[in-house]
Amino acid sequence: MTASQPANDLAAILDDGDVALGVLDNTYSPTLVEFYGELGVDFVWLDFEHGGPDPWDGGQLEDLLRAGERTDVELLVRLPDTDPTLVRKALDLGARNVFLPRVETAEEVRDAVRSARFRYDDGPGDRGLASPRASRWGLADEYVTTEDRETLVGVTVETEASVENLDDILAVPELGFVFIGPFDLSVSLGYPGEIDHPKVREAVETVRSKAVDADVPVGGLGFGMDDVNEKAGNGYQMLNLGSTTGALKQTVTGWFDAYEQNDA
């Protein structure tokens, strides 16, 4: 008996040169992950760097993955560390799209990407070959070939050092994408929270333009739909539309604003 391995729809969108739209679920709810899939988003971002369950807790991550699989929505998992062991753990649990926080050198990126591959850059990779959930516990057909083809490992560019080393980072073989982090970048550049500061905007544009020139997909945050549409027309291929709590805040405050109190 064998089990089929599904294609990675997020990777396919990026390969086709199209734009993937997603939502950050900062409640880490399997129910909401499943619901977002029903709504038709391309990916649900799970940010384990700034919150959520411990990604070493396989059971909780598996529940989130099952919810995504139920409605055919891809999960975009940001890990809290660049540790190759953690990359391998997340992939063996069944994640297909992971990205790393606060990278600064091409060497650490290369180590992480290699850890996600059985074969890497015309040589051996560093991913462990076992029978985890990702292989359907050993039942998956052509597991090695499919995982190498369908797995994306990206990086967040969000420090001054990562911008300085960007050319080398972009040259890492099989880098899946770069995701621009303007908030942490503003901190690193000395202007915390000032994402519209000229120095921050210059750094963001440097990352965007160099990634586009290197043919590496670019991801980022959308600040309203006008901004999303502008970025989609300017080379971004992966855009986060907002968060669960942000959407709830907008809706609930809108209800209160629309409520007309009647004095008795």
VEXVO-276769 format. One record per residue: x, y, z of N, C-alpha, C, CB in turn; chain; residue number from 1. Coordinates in steps of 0.1 Angstrom, whole numbers, padded with zeros to 4 digits. Glycine has a CB too. Layout:
BEGIN
PT|nxx|nyy|nzz|caxx|cayy|cazz|cxx|cyy|czz|cbxx|cbyy|cbzz|ch|i
PT|X|Y|Z|X|Y|Z|X|Y|Z|X|Y|Z|A|NUM .
...
This chain:
BEGIN
PT|nxx|nyy|nzz|caxx|cayy|cazz|cxx|cyy|czz|cbxx|cbyy|cbzz|ch|i
PT|0008|-0012|0000|0000|0000|0000|0009|0012|0000|-0010|0000|0012|A|1 .
PT|0005|0022|-0008|0013|0035|-0009|0003|0046|-0007|0021|0036|-0022|A|2 .
PT|0009|0058|-0004|0001|0070|-0003|0006|0081|-0012|0000|0075|0012|A|3 .
PT|-0002|0089|-0018|0002|0099|-0027|0007|0111|-0019|-0009|0103|-0037|A|4 .
PT|0017|0118|-0024|0021|0130|-0018|0015|0142|-0026|0037|0131|-0019|A|5 .
PT|0008|0151|-0019|0002|0163|-0026|0013|0173|-0031|-0008|0169|-0017|A|6 .
PT|0009|0180|-0041|0018|0191|-0046|0017|0202|-0036|0014|0195|-0060|A|7 .
PT|0027|0211|-0037|0028|0223|-0028|0022|0234|-0037|0042|0226|-0024|A|8 .
PT|0010|0238|-0034|0003|0248|-0041|0010|0262|-0040|-0012|0250|-0037|A|9 .
PT|0016|0265|-0029|0023|0278|-0027|0035|0278|-0036|0027|0280|-0012|A|10 .
PT|0043|0267|-0036|0054|0266|-0045|0050|0268|-0060|0062|0253|-0043|A|11 .
PT|0039|0262|-0063|0034|0263|-0077|0031|0277|-0081|0022|0254|-0079|A|12 .
PT|0024|0284|-0072|0021|0298|-0075|0033|0307|-0077|0013|0304|-0063|A|13 .
PT|0043|0305|-0068|0056|0312|-0070|0063|0308|-0083|0065|0310|-0058|A|14 .
PT|0063|0295|-0086|0070|0291|-0098|0063|0297|-0111|0070|0276|-0099|A|15 .
PT|0050|0298|-0110|0043|0304|-0122|0044|0319|-0123|0028|0300|-0121|A|16 .
PT|0051|0325|-0113|0052|0340|-0113|0040|0347|-0108|0055|0344|-0127|A|17 .
PT|0030|0340|-0102|0018|0346|-0097|0020|0351|-0083|0006|0336|-0098|A|18 .
PT|0009|0357|-0077|0010|0363|-0064|0001|0354|-0054|0005|0377|-0064|A|19 .
PT|0007|0350|-0043|0000|0343|-0033|-0005|0352|-0022|0009|0331|-0027|A|20 .
PT|-0017|0351|-0018|-0023|0360|-0007|-0026|0351|0005|-0036|0367|-0012|A|21 .
PT|-0022|0356|0017|-0024|0349|0029|-0028|0357|0041|-0012|0341|0032|A|22 .
PT|-0030|0350|0052|-0034|0357|0065|-0026|0351|0076|-0050|0355|0067|A|23 .
PT|-0022|0360|0085|-0015|0355|0097|-0026|0351|0107|-0006|0367|0103|A|24 .
PT|-0026|0338|0111|-0034|0334|0122|-0027|0335|0135|-0040|0320|0119|A|25 .
PT|-0028|0346|0142|-0021|0347|0155|-0029|0342|0167|-0017|0362|0157|A|26 .
PT|-0039|0334|0164|-0046|0327|0175|-0041|0312|0175|-0061|0328|0173|A|27 .
PT|-0035|0308|0164|-0030|0294|0163|-0041|0284|0165|-0018|0292|0173|A|28 .
PT|-0052|0286|0159|-0064|0278|0160|-0066|0269|0148|-0076|0287|0162|A|29 .
PT|-0066|0256|0150|-0069|0247|0139|-0082|0250|0132|-0069|0232|0143|A|30 .
PT|-0092|0254|0140|-0105|0258|0134|-0104|0269|0124|-0115|0261|0145|A|31 .
PT|-0096|0279|0128|-0095|0291|0119|-0086|0288|0107|-0089|0303|0127|A|32 .
PT|-0076|0280|0109|-0068|0275|0098|-0077|0269|0088|-0057|0266|0102|A|33 .
PT|-0085|0260|0092|-0095|0252|0084|-0104|0262|0077|-0103|0242|0092|A|34 .
PT|-0109|0272|0085|-0119|0282|0079|-0112|0291|0069|-0124|0290|0091|A|35 .
PT|-0100|0295|0071|-0093|0303|0061|-0092|0295|0048|-0079|0307|0066|A|36 .
PT|-0090|0282|0049|-0089|0274|0037|-0102|0274|0030|-0085|0260|0040|A|37 .
PT|-0113|0273|0037|-0127|0274|0031|-0129|0288|0024|-0138|0272|0041|A|38 .
PT|-0123|0298|0030|-0124|0312|0024|-0116|0314|0011|-0121|0322|0034|A|39 .
PT|-0106|0305|0009|-0099|0305|-0003|-0085|0312|-0003|-0107|0311|-0013|A|40 .
PT|-0080|0315|0009|-0067|0321|0009|-0056|0311|0004|-0063|0326|0023|A|41 .
PT|-0045|0316|-0001|-0035|0307|-0006|-0026|0301|0005|-0026|0315|-0016|A|42 .
PT|-0024|0309|0016|-0016|0304|0027|-0021|0310|0040|-0001|0307|0025|A|43 .
PT|-0018|0302|0051|-0020|0307|0064|-0006|0308|0071|-0030|0298|0073|A|44 .
PT|-0003|0320|0075|0010|0322|0082|0009|0318|0097|0015|0336|0079|A|45 .
PT|0018|0309|0101|0019|0306|0115|0032|0311|0120|0017|0291|0118|A|46 .
PT|0033|0321|0129|0045|0327|0133|0049|0322|0147|0043|0343|0133|A|47 .
PT|0058|0312|0147|0063|0307|0159|0074|0314|0165|0067|0292|0157|A|48 .
PT|0079|0325|0158|0089|0333|0164|0084|0342|0175|0096|0342|0153|A|49 .
PT|0072|0348|0172|0067|0358|0181|0055|0353|0190|0062|0370|0173|A|50 .
PT|0052|0341|0189|0040|0336|0197|0037|0321|0193|0028|0345|0195|A|51 .
PT|0026|0317|0198|0021|0304|0195|0027|0293|0203|0023|0301|0181|A|52 .
PT|0024|0280|0200|0029|0269|0208|0044|0267|0204|0021|0256|0204|A|53 .
PT|0050|0260|0213|0064|0256|0210|0065|0247|0198|0071|0249|0223|A|54 .
PT|0072|0251|0187|0073|0242|0175|0079|0229|0177|0080|0250|0164|A|55 .
PT|0086|0227|0189|0091|0214|0192|0079|0205|0196|0101|0215|0202|A|56 .
PT|0068|0210|0199|0056|0202|0203|0049|0197|0191|0046|0211|0212|A|57 .
PT|0053|0185|0187|0048|0179|0175|0033|0178|0174|0054|0166|0172|A|58 .
PT|0026|0175|0185|0012|0173|0185|0004|0185|0181|0007|0168|0198|A|59 .
PT|0008|0197|0186|0001|0209|0183|0003|0213|0169|0006|0220|0192|A|60 .
PT|0016|0212|0164|0018|0215|0150|0011|0206|0140|0033|0215|0147|A|61 .
PT|0010|0193|0144|0003|0183|0136|-0012|0187|0134|0004|0169|0141|A|62 .
PT|-0018|0191|0145|-0032|0195|0145|-0034|0207|0135|-0037|0199|0159|A|63 .
PT|-0025|0217|0136|-0026|0228|0126|-0024|0224|0112|-0016|0239|0130|A|64 .
PT|-0015|0214|0110|-0012|0209|0096|-0025|0201|0091|0000|0200|0096|A|65 .
PT|-0031|0193|0100|-0042|0186|0096|-0054|0195|0091|-0047|0177|0107|A|66 .
PT|-0055|0206|0099|-0066|0216|0095|-0063|0222|0082|-0066|0227|0106|A|67 .
PT|-0051|0225|0078|-0048|0230|0065|-0050|0220|0054|-0033|0235|0065|A|68 .
PT|-0046|0208|0057|-0048|0197|0047|-0063|0194|0045|-0041|0184|0052|A|69 .
PT|-0071|0196|0055|-0085|0194|0053|-0091|0203|0043|-0093|0196|0067|A|70 .
PT|-0087|0216|0042|-0092|0225|0032|-0082|0229|0022|-0098|0237|0039|A|71 .
PT|-0072|0222|0020|-0062|0224|0009|-0056|0238|0010|-0068|0221|-0004|A|72 .
PT|-0052|0243|0021|-0046|0255|0022|-0031|0253|0028|-0053|0265|0032|A|73 .
PT|-0022|0260|0022|-0008|0258|0026|-0005|0266|0039|0002|0262|0014|A|74 .
PT|0003|0260|0047|0007|0266|0059|0021|0272|0057|0007|0257|0071|A|75 .
PT|0023|0284|0061|0036|0291|0060|0042|0292|0074|0036|0305|0052|A|76 .
PT|0051|0284|0078|0056|0283|0091|0069|0291|0094|0057|0268|0095|A|77 .
PT|0068|0301|0102|0081|0308|0105|0085|0302|0118|0078|0324|0107|A|78 .
PT|0097|0297|0118|0104|0291|0129|0110|0301|0138|0114|0280|0125|A|79 .
PT|0112|0298|0151|0118|0308|0160|0133|0308|0159|0114|0305|0174|A|80 .
PT|0139|0299|0151|0154|0299|0151|0158|0293|0138|0159|0290|0163|A|81 .
PT|0171|0295|0134|0176|0289|0122|0182|0276|0123|0186|0299|0116|A|82 .
PT|0181|0270|0135|0187|0257|0138|0182|0246|0128|0183|0253|0153|A|83 .
PT|0192|0240|0121|0188|0230|0111|0180|0219|0117|0200|0225|0104|A|84 .
PT|0183|0215|0129|0175|0205|0136|0160|0208|0136|0180|0202|0149|A|85 .
PT|0157|0221|0139|0143|0225|0140|0137|0225|0126|0143|0239|0146|A|86 .
PT|0144|0229|0116|0139|0228|0102|0135|0214|0099|0150|0233|0092|A|87 .
PT|0144|0204|0102|0141|0190|0099|0129|0185|0107|0153|0181|0102|A|88 .
PT|0128|0190|0119|0117|0185|0128|0103|0190|0121|0118|0191|0142|A|89 .
PT|0103|0203|0118|0090|0208|0112|0087|0201|0099|0092|0224|0109|A|90 .
PT|0097|0199|0091|0094|0192|0078|0089|0178|0080|0106|0192|0069|A|91 .
PT|0096|0171|0089|0091|0157|0092|0077|0156|0097|0101|0150|0101|A|92 .
PT|0073|0166|0104|0059|0167|0109|0049|0169|0098|0058|0177|0120|A|93 .
PT|0054|0174|0087|0045|0176|0075|0045|0190|0070|0032|0172|0079|A|94 .
PT|0052|0199|0076|0052|0213|0070|0060|0212|0057|0059|0223|0080|A|95 .
PT|0055|0220|0047|0062|0221|0034|0068|0235|0032|0052|0218|0023|A|96 .
PT|0064|0245|0039|0068|0258|0037|0073|0264|0050|0057|0267|0030|A|97 .
PT|0086|0266|0052|0091|0271|0064|0100|0283|0061|0099|0261|0072|A|98 .
PT|0101|0293|0070|0111|0303|0068|0117|0307|0081|0104|0315|0061|A|99 .
PT|0129|0313|0080|0138|0315|0091|0138|0329|0095|0152|0310|0088|A|100 .
PT|0139|0332|0108|0139|0346|0113|0153|0351|0114|0132|0347|0127|A|101 .
PT|0155|0364|0112|0167|0371|0116|0180|0365|0111|0168|0372|0131|A|102 .
PT|0179|0360|0098|0191|0355|0093|0201|0366|0090|0188|0347|0079|A|103 .
PT|0214|0363|0090|0224|0373|0088|0235|0369|0078|0230|0378|0101|A|104 .
PT|0237|0356|0077|0248|0352|0068|0243|0341|0058|0260|0347|0076|A|105 .
PT|0250|0341|0047|0247|0331|0037|0250|0317|0042|0254|0333|0024|A|106 .
PT|0260|0316|0051|0263|0302|0056|0252|0296|0064|0276|0304|0065|A|107 .
PT|0246|0304|0073|0235|0298|0081|0223|0295|0072|0231|0308|0092|A|108 .
PT|0220|0303|0062|0209|0300|0053|0212|0287|0045|0207|0312|0043|A|109 .
PT|0225|0286|0040|0228|0274|0033|0227|0261|0042|0242|0275|0028|A|110 .
PT|0231|0262|0054|0230|0251|0063|0215|0247|0065|0236|0254|0077|A|111 .
PT|0206|0257|0067|0192|0254|0069|0186|0248|0056|0185|0267|0073|A|112 .
PT|0189|0254|0045|0183|0249|0032|0188|0234|0030|0187|0258|0020|A|113 .
PT|0201|0232|0032|0206|0218|0030|0199|0209|0040|0221|0218|0033|A|114 .
PT|0196|0213|0052|0190|0204|0061|0176|0200|0057|0189|0211|0075|A|115 .
PT|0170|0207|0047|0157|0204|0042|0157|0196|0029|0149|0217|0039|A|116 .
PT|0169|0191|0025|0170|0184|0012|0177|0171|0015|0178|0193|0003|A|117 .
PT|0173|0161|0007|0180|0148|0006|0191|0149|-0003|0170|0137|0002|A|118 .
PT|0189|0156|-0014|0200|0159|-0023|0201|0175|-0024|0197|0153|-0038|A|119 .
PT|0213|0180|-0024|0214|0195|-0024|0226|0199|-0032|0216|0199|-0010|A|120 .
PT|0223|0208|-0042|0234|0215|-0049|0244|0204|-0055|0241|0225|-0041|A|121 .
PT|0238|0194|-0062|0246|0184|-0069|0254|0175|-0059|0255|0190|-0079|A|122 .
PT|0250|0175|-0046|0256|0167|-0036|0246|0162|-0026|0267|0174|-0029|A|123 .
PT|0251|0155|-0016|0241|0150|-0006|0235|0162|0002|0248|0140|0004|A|124 .
PT|0223|0160|0006|0217|0169|0015|0219|0165|0030|0202|0171|0013|A|125 .
PT|0211|0172|0039|0214|0169|0053|0200|0166|0060|0221|0181|0060|A|126 .
PT|0190|0162|0052|0178|0158|0058|0178|0144|0062|0166|0161|0049|A|127 .
PT|0172|0141|0074|0172|0127|0079|0161|0119|0071|0169|0127|0093|A|128 .
PT|0165|0107|0068|0155|0098|0061|0150|0088|0071|0162|0091|0049|A|129 .
PT|0137|0090|0074|0130|0081|0084|0116|0078|0078|0130|0086|0098|A|130 .
PT|0107|0075|0087|0093|0073|0083|0084|0081|0092|0089|0058|0085|A|131 .
PT|0085|0095|0091|0077|0103|0099|0064|0106|0092|0084|0117|0102|A|132 .
PT|0056|0116|0098|0043|0119|0093|0044|0124|0078|0037|0130|0101|A|133 .
PT|0055|0132|0075|0057|0137|0062|0057|0126|0051|0069|0145|0061|A|134 .
PT|0062|0114|0055|0062|0103|0045|0050|0094|0047|0075|0095|0047|A|135 .
PT|0040|0099|0054|0028|0091|0057|0033|0078|0064|0020|0087|0044|A|136 .
PT|0042|0080|0073|0048|0069|0081|0053|0057|0073|0037|0064|0090|A|137 .
PT|0060|0062|0062|0067|0052|0053|0058|0047|0041|0070|0040|0061|A|138 .
PT|0046|0052|0040|0037|0048|0029|0038|0056|0017|0023|0047|0034|A|139 .
PT|0044|0068|0018|0045|0077|0006|0053|0072|-0005|0050|0091|0011|A|140 .
PT|0047|0073|-0017|0054|0069|-0029|0064|0080|-0034|0044|0066|-0040|A|141 .
PT|0076|0076|-0037|0086|0086|-0042|0088|0097|-0032|0082|0091|-0056|A|142 .
PT|0089|0094|-0020|0090|0104|-0009|0102|0113|-0011|0091|0097|0004|A|143 .
PT|0114|0108|-0013|0126|0116|-0014|0124|0126|-0025|0138|0107|-0016|A|144 .
PT|0121|0122|-0037|0120|0130|-0049|0109|0141|-0047|0117|0122|-0061|A|145 .
PT|0098|0137|-0042|0087|0146|-0040|0090|0157|-0029|0074|0139|-0036|A|146 .
PT|0096|0153|-0018|0099|0163|-0008|0109|0173|-0013|0104|0156|0005|A|147 .
PT|0119|0168|-0020|0129|0178|-0025|0123|0187|-0035|0141|0170|-0031|A|148 .
PT|0114|0183|-0042|0107|0191|-0052|0097|0201|-0046|0100|0183|-0063|A|149 .
PT|0090|0197|-0036|0079|0205|-0031|0082|0213|-0019|0067|0195|-0028|A|150 .
PT|0093|0212|-0013|0096|0219|0000|0102|0232|-0003|0106|0210|0009|A|151 .
PT|0097|0243|0004|0102|0256|0003|0109|0260|0016|0091|0266|-0001|A|152 .
PT|0121|0265|0016|0127|0271|0027|0131|0286|0024|0140|0263|0032|A|153 .
PT|0125|0295|0031|0127|0309|0029|0134|0316|0041|0115|0316|0025|A|154 .
PT|0137|0329|0039|0143|0336|0050|0136|0349|0052|0158|0338|0047|A|155 .
PT|0136|0354|0064|0132|0368|0067|0144|0377|0067|0124|0369|0081|A|156 .
PT|0144|0387|0059|0154|0397|0059|0149|0409|0067|0158|0402|0044|A|157 .
PT|0155|0410|0079|0150|0420|0088|0161|0426|0097|0139|0413|0097|A|158 .
PT|0173|0425|0094|0184|0431|0101|0193|0438|0092|0192|0421|0110|A|159 .
PT|0201|0448|0097|0210|0455|0089|0221|0446|0083|0217|0466|0097|A|160 .
PT|0225|0436|0091|0235|0427|0086|0230|0418|0074|0239|0417|0097|A|161 .
PT|0217|0414|0075|0211|0406|0064|0211|0414|0051|0198|0401|0068|A|162 .
PT|0208|0427|0052|0208|0436|0040|0222|0437|0035|0202|0450|0044|A|163 .
PT|0232|0439|0043|0246|0440|0039|0250|0427|0032|0255|0443|0051|A|164 .
PT|0245|0416|0037|0250|0403|0031|0240|0397|0021|0252|0393|0042|A|165 .
PT|0231|0406|0016|0220|0401|0008|0224|0394|-0005|0211|0413|0005|A|166 .
PT|0234|0399|-0011|0238|0393|-0024|0242|0379|-0022|0250|0401|-0030|A|167 .
PT|0250|0376|-0011|0254|0362|-0008|0242|0354|-0004|0265|0362|0003|A|168 .
PT|0233|0359|0003|0221|0352|0008|0213|0348|-0004|0213|0360|0018|A|169 .
PT|0211|0357|-0014|0203|0354|-0025|0209|0344|-0035|0200|0367|-0033|A|170 .
PT|0222|0342|-0033|0229|0333|-0042|0229|0318|-0036|0244|0337|-0044|A|171 .
PT|0223|0317|-0024|0223|0303|-0018|0214|0294|-0027|0217|0304|-0004|A|172 .
PT|0219|0283|-0032|0212|0274|-0040|0198|0270|-0034|0220|0262|-0044|A|173 .
PT|0188|0270|-0042|0175|0265|-0038|0168|0273|-0026|0176|0250|-0034|A|174 .
PT|0172|0285|-0025|0165|0294|-0016|0151|0296|-0021|0173|0308|-0014|A|175 .
PT|0141|0294|-0013|0127|0294|-0017|0122|0308|-0019|0119|0287|-0008|A|176 .
PT|0125|0317|-0010|0119|0331|-0011|0126|0339|0000|0104|0331|-0009|A|177 .
PT|0125|0352|-0001|0128|0362|0010|0116|0369|0014|0140|0371|0005|A|178 .
PT|0114|0370|0027|0103|0378|0032|0108|0390|0040|0094|0369|0042|A|179 .
PT|0104|0402|0036|0109|0414|0041|0102|0417|0054|0108|0426|0031|A|180 .
PT|0110|0420|0065|0104|0423|0078|0107|0438|0081|0110|0414|0089|A|181 .
PT|0098|0447|0078|0101|0461|0080|0102|0466|0094|0091|0470|0073|A|182 .
PT|0094|0459|0103|0094|0464|0117|0107|0460|0124|0083|0457|0125|A|183 .
PT|0112|0448|0123|0125|0445|0129|0136|0452|0122|0127|0430|0129|A|184 .
PT|0134|0454|0109|0145|0462|0102|0146|0476|0107|0141|0462|0087|A|185 .
PT|0134|0482|0111|0134|0495|0116|0142|0496|0130|0120|0501|0118|A|186 .
PT|0140|0485|0137|0148|0484|0150|0163|0483|0148|0143|0472|0159|A|187 .
PT|0166|0474|0138|0180|0472|0136|0187|0484|0130|0182|0460|0126|A|188 .
PT|0180|0493|0123|0186|0505|0117|0185|0517|0126|0178|0508|0104|A|189 .
PT|0179|0515|0138|0179|0525|0148|0167|0534|0148|0191|0533|0146|A|190 .
PT|0156|0530|0141|0144|0538|0141|0132|0529|0144|0142|0544|0126|A|191 .
PT|0132|0524|0156|0121|0514|0160|0107|0519|0157|0123|0510|0174|A|192 .
PT|0100|0511|0149|0086|0514|0146|0084|0524|0135|0079|0519|0158|A|193 .
PT|0095|0530|0130|0093|0540|0120|0096|0534|0106|0104|0552|0122|A|194 .
PT|0086|0526|0102|0088|0518|0089|0087|0527|0077|0077|0508|0088|A|195 .
PT|0083|0540|0079|0083|0549|0067|0095|0558|0068|0070|0557|0068|A|196 .
PT|0104|0556|0077|0116|0564|0077|0124|0561|0064|0125|0560|0090|A|197 .
PT|0130|0572|0059|0137|0570|0046|0147|0559|0046|0144|0583|0042|A|198 .
PT|0155|0557|0057|0165|0547|0057|0159|0533|0057|0173|0548|0070|A|199 .
PT|0147|0532|0064|0140|0519|0064|0134|0516|0050|0129|0519|0075|A|200 .
PT|0128|0526|0044|0122|0524|0031|0133|0521|0021|0115|0537|0027|A|201 .
PT|0145|0527|0022|0156|0524|0013|0160|0510|0014|0168|0534|0016|A|202 .
PT|0161|0505|0027|0166|0491|0029|0155|0481|0023|0168|0489|0044|A|203 .
PT|0143|0484|0026|0132|0476|0020|0133|0475|0005|0118|0481|0025|A|204 .
PT|0135|0486|-0001|0135|0487|-0016|0148|0480|-0021|0135|0501|-0021|A|205 .
PT|0159|0481|-0014|0171|0473|-0017|0168|0458|-0018|0182|0476|-0008|A|206 .
PT|0162|0453|-0007|0159|0439|-0007|0149|0435|-0018|0152|0435|0007|A|207 .
PT|0139|0443|-0020|0129|0440|-0030|0136|0439|-0044|0118|0450|-0031|A|208 .
PT|0143|0450|-0048|0149|0450|-0061|0159|0440|-0063|0155|0464|-0063|A|209 .
PT|0168|0437|-0053|0178|0427|-0055|0172|0413|-0056|0188|0428|-0044|A|210 .
PT|0162|0410|-0049|0156|0397|-0049|0149|0395|-0063|0145|0396|-0038|A|211 .
PT|0142|0405|-0068|0136|0404|-0081|0146|0402|-0092|0128|0417|-0084|A|212 .
PT|0157|0410|-0091|0168|0408|-0101|0174|0394|-0100|0179|0419|-0099|A|213 .
PT|0175|0388|-0088|0181|0375|-0086|0171|0364|-0089|0186|0373|-0072|A|214 .
PT|0158|0368|-0092|0148|0358|-0095|0144|0349|-0083|0151|0349|-0107|A|215 .
PT|0145|0356|-0071|0141|0349|-0059|0127|0356|-0055|0152|0351|-0048|A|216 .
PT|0117|0348|-0053|0104|0354|-0049|0105|0362|-0036|0094|0343|-0047|A|217 .
PT|0097|0373|-0036|0097|0382|-0025|0084|0382|-0018|0100|0397|-0030|A|218 .
PT|0084|0381|-0005|0072|0382|0003|0072|0394|0012|0070|0369|0011|A|219 .
PT|0061|0398|0017|0060|0410|0026|0046|0412|0032|0065|0422|0019|A|220 .
PT|0045|0422|0039|0033|0426|0046|0025|0436|0038|0036|0432|0060|A|221 .
PT|0012|0434|0038|0003|0443|0031|-0003|0452|0042|-0008|0436|0023|A|222 .
PT|-0003|0466|0039|-0008|0475|0048|-0021|0482|0042|0002|0486|0053|A|223 .
PT|-0031|0474|0041|-0043|0478|0034|-0043|0473|0019|-0045|0493|0034|A|224 .
PT|-0054|0473|0013|-0055|0467|-0001|-0048|0476|-0011|-0069|0464|-0004|A|225 .
PT|-0048|0489|-0009|-0041|0497|-0019|-0026|0493|-0019|-0043|0512|-0016|A|226 .
PT|-0021|0491|-0007|-0007|0488|-0006|-0004|0474|-0012|-0002|0488|0009|A|227 .
PT|-0013|0464|-0009|-0012|0451|-0014|-0012|0451|-0030|-0024|0442|-0009|A|228 .
PT|-0021|0459|-0035|-0022|0459|-0050|-0009|0466|-0056|-0034|0467|-0054|A|229 .
PT|-0004|0476|-0049|0008|0483|-0054|0020|0473|-0053|0011|0495|-0046|A|230 .
PT|0021|0466|-0042|0032|0456|-0041|0031|0445|-0051|0033|0451|-0027|A|231 .
PT|0019|0440|-0053|0017|0429|-0063|0021|0433|-0077|0002|0425|-0063|A|232 .
PT|0020|0446|-0080|0024|0451|-0093|0039|0455|-0093|0016|0463|-0096|A|233 .
PT|0045|0454|-0082|0059|0458|-0081|0069|0446|-0077|0060|0469|-0070|A|234 .
PT|0064|0434|-0080|0073|0423|-0079|0071|0414|-0067|0087|0428|-0079|A|235 .
PT|0063|0418|-0058|0060|0409|-0046|0052|0397|-0051|0053|0417|-0035|A|236 .
PT|0055|0385|-0046|0048|0373|-0050|0041|0367|-0038|0057|0364|-0057|A|237 .
PT|0043|0371|-0026|0037|0365|-0014|0034|0377|-0005|0047|0355|-0007|A|238 .
PT|0021|0379|-0003|0016|0390|0005|0007|0386|0016|0010|0401|-0004|A|239 .
PT|0010|0391|0028|0001|0388|0039|-0009|0400|0040|0009|0387|0053|A|240 .
PT|-0022|0396|0040|-0033|0406|0040|-0036|0412|0054|-0045|0400|0034|A|241 .
PT|-0033|0405|0064|-0036|0409|0078|-0036|0397|0087|-0050|0416|0078|A|242 .
PT|-0041|0400|0099|-0041|0389|0109|-0055|0386|0114|-0032|0393|0121|A|243 .
PT|-0057|0375|0121|-0070|0372|0127|-0074|0382|0137|-0069|0358|0134|A|244 .
PT|-0065|0386|0146|-0069|0396|0156|-0071|0410|0150|-0058|0397|0167|A|245 .
PT|-0064|0413|0139|-0066|0426|0133|-0079|0426|0126|-0055|0428|0122|A|246 .
PT|-0083|0415|0120|-0097|0415|0113|-0108|0416|0123|-0098|0402|0105|A|247 .
PT|-0106|0409|0135|-0116|0409|0145|-0117|0423|0151|-0113|0399|0157|A|248 .
PT|-0106|0430|0153|-0106|0443|0159|-0113|0453|0149|-0091|0449|0161|A|249 .
PT|-0110|0452|0136|-0117|0461|0127|-0132|0458|0127|-0111|0458|0113|A|250 .
PT|-0136|0446|0127|-0150|0442|0127|-0158|0447|0139|-0152|0427|0124|A|251 .
PT|-0152|0443|0151|-0159|0446|0164|-0159|0461|0166|-0152|0439|0175|A|252 .
PT|-0148|0468|0164|-0149|0483|0166|-0158|0489|0156|-0135|0489|0165|A|253 .
PT|-0159|0483|0144|-0169|0489|0135|-0183|0487|0140|-0167|0482|0121|A|254 .
PT|-0186|0476|0146|-0199|0474|0152|-0202|0484|0163|-0201|0460|0158|A|255 .
PT|-0192|0486|0171|-0194|0496|0182|-0196|0510|0176|-0183|0496|0192|A|256 .
PT|-0188|0514|0166|-0189|0527|0160|-0203|0529|0153|-0178|0529|0150|A|257 .
PT|-0208|0518|0148|-0221|0519|0141|-0233|0519|0151|-0222|0508|0131|A|258 .
PT|-0231|0515|0163|-0242|0514|0173|-0246|0527|0177|-0237|0505|0185|A|259 .
PT|-0259|0529|0177|-0265|0542|0181|-0271|0540|0195|-0275|0547|0171|A|260 .
PT|-0265|0546|0204|-0271|0545|0218|-0283|0554|0219|-0260|0549|0229|A|261 .
PT|-0293|0548|0225|-0305|0555|0228|-0307|0558|0243|-0317|0546|0223|A|262 .
PT|-0307|0571|0246|-0309|0575|0259|-0323|0572|0264|-0305|0590|0261|A|263 .
PT|-0324|0565|0275|-0337|0562|0280|-0344|0575|0286|-0337|0551|0291|A|264 .
